C-alpha cells in the first residue's frame, strides 16, 4: 500500500499543487469589467464636467468650447470627438487632451486614448486624473508593467480612490508582486468594502504566498454573502489543497458539482484527489462524469485518468472508464490514443489472468507500431511468465533499442534473469540502467544482485 501511495503522489502531485481549478484565472479581471460597472461609468462621465473651471487652467474661449461640447459628449461621443479634435493643439489646455482621451477611452479606442492622456500629462505634469485614467487604459490593454507606476503617480498626487488602489493591486498581482498587491488590495477594501473583486484579489495574494489558512477564512466570509458562487468554492478548494487538506477540497468540489458548475478540469481533479486518498470508486465516478462532458481536445486528460487507475492496480475501475471512453462519441481517438488504451487493456487482461486476450491485444499493438516499447516489454513479461525465455529476451532487446524505453526494458530484462537466478547475466543490464538514471532503490537492488552473483562463483 505504501508503494501504491508513493506512486499516486508521483502521478498526482503536480495536478494537485498546480490545479488552479480555473477559477483563479477567471476571478475578477477588473480592467475587463470597467464599462459594466455603473458606478465607474457615472464617475467617469462626471469627470468631463469636473474639469470646467478647475486645474489645469482653461481660458475663457476654451470654456465656451467645452460648454458647447458637454451635451454632445453625453448624447453622441463620436460626434464630440469630431468636434473636439480640431481644438486640440500644442498650445491648448491639457483639459482638451484629457477630455478627448476620455472620449477615445469610452469608445474603446485605447491607443488613441493613451496617446492623448500622455499629451495631457506632458502639458500639465501634475494632472492626477490624467494619470489615473491613463492607468485604467493600461490595465484595460493588459500593460500592467506601465500601469503600476502610472496609477502610483496618481495616488502620490493625492488621488484617494478605491478603484485606483484595486487596479494598482491587480497590476502588482499580474506581475507576480504579491506583497505590494496585498497592501494595495487591503487599502482598496478599506475604501470600497463592498467590492468583492478586491477581496478575491486579496485571497489570490494569500494563495500565492501560501497563507492557506487565511485564504480559507477569507473565502468563508465571502461564501456567507454568496453561497451560490462556484468560483469561491473552487478557490477555497485550492486553498485546502495547498494546506494538504485534500478531502476538504473534495467537499468543495462536490458542492460545485451538485450546483452543476463543475468543468472537466474540476471533475478530473476531484478524481485525482480521491485516488490520492485511495478511494478508487469515487474517483471512477468523477472520471466518468468528466467523460460525459469531454470534447475531443480533452481525450488526453481522460486517458491520463485511465492510466492512473491501471497503474495503481484498480483494474475493474480502469476497465469501466476505458469502456466509457471508447463509447463516447466526443473522444474521437487518434491512432496513438487508441494504442495507449490498447496497452492499458492488455495490462488489465494480464492482471485478470486472461493471457490469451492480453497476447492478442499486444500483438495487435506491435503489428501497428513496431516501436511501441510498452507493448514489447509487456509481451516480454508474458513470455517470461510462461518460461519462454528466448522469446522474452528477444522482446526485451527490441524494446531496449528504443531510447524512450531502454532503461525500463533493461530493468525488466534484468529482473526476469534474477528470477531465473541468472545473476551474472542480469548484472550488466541493471548497471547499464543505473548509468542511464541513478535511483536509490535500483542501486540497492543491483548491489544485492551483485552479492548474489559473487556467491555463485
C-alpha positions, 0 to 999 in steps of 0.5 A: 500500500505504501508503494501504491501511495508513493506512486499516486503522489508521483502521478498526482502531485503536480495536478494537485499543487498546480490545479488552479481549478480555473477559477483563479484565472477567471476571478475578477479581471477588473480592467475587463469589467470597467464599462459594466460597472455603473458606478465607474461609468457615472464617475467617469462621465462626471469627470468631463464636467469636473474639469470646467473651471478647475486645474489645469487652467482653461481660458475663457474661449476654451470654456465656451468650447467645452460648454458647447461640447458637454451635451454632445459628449453625453448624447453622441461621443463620436460626434464630440470627438469630431468636434473636439479634435480640431481644438486640440493643439500644442498650445491648448489646455491639457483639459482638451487632451484629457477630455478627448482621451476620455472620449477615445477611452469610452469608445474603446479606442485605447491607443488613441486614448493613451496617446492623448492622456500622455499629451495631457500629462506632458502639458500639465505634469501634475494632472492626477486624473490624467494619470489615473485614467491613463492607468485604467487604459493600461490595465484595460490593454493588459500593460500592467508593467506601465500601469503600476507606476502610472496609477502610483503617480496618481495616488502620490498626487493625492488621488484617494480612490478605491478603484485606483488602489484595486487596479494598482493591486491587480497590476502588482498581482499580474506581475507576480508582486504579491506583497505590494498587491496585498497592501494595495488590495487591503487599502482598496477594501478599506475604501470600497468594502463592498467590492468583492473583486478586491477581496478575491484579489486579496485571497489570490495574494494569500494563495500565492504566498501560501497563507492557506489558512487565511485564504480559507477564512477569507473565502468563508466570509465571502461564501456567507454573502454568496453561497451560490458562487462556484468560483469561491468554492473552487478557490477555497478548494485550492486553498485546502489543497495547498494546506494538504487538506485534500478531502476538504477540497473534495467537499468543495468540489462536490458542492460545485458539482451538485450546483452543476458548475463543475468543468472537466478540469474540476471533475478530473481533479476531484478524481485525482484527489480521491485516488490520492486518498485511495478511494478508487470508486469515487474517483471512477465516478468523477472520471466518468462524469468528466467523460460525459462532458469531454470534447475531443481536445480533452481525450488526453486528460481522460486517458491520463485518468485511465492510466492512473487507475491501471497503474495503481492496480484498480483494474475493474475501475480502469476497465469501466472508464476505458469502456466509457471512453471508447463509447463516447462519441466526443473522444474521437481517438487518434491512432496513438490514443487508441494504442495507449488504451490498447496497452492499458487493456492488455495490462488489465487482461494480464492482471485478470489472468486472461493471457490469451486476450492480453497476447492478442491485444499486444500483438495487435499493438506491435503489428501497428507500431513496431516501436511501441516499447510498452507493448514489447516489454509487456509481451516480454513479461508474458513470455517470461511468465510462461518460461519462454525465455528466448522469446522474452529476451528477444522482446526485451532487446527490441524494446531496449533499442528504443531510447524512450524505453531502454532503461525500463526494458533493461530493468525488466530484462534484468529482473526476469534473469534474477528470477531465473537466478541468472545473476551474472547475466542480469548484472550488466543490464541493471548497471547499464540502467543505473548509468542511464538514471541513478535511483536509490532503490535500483542501486540497492537492488543491483548491489544485492544482485551483485552479492548474489552473483559473487556467491555463485562463483 
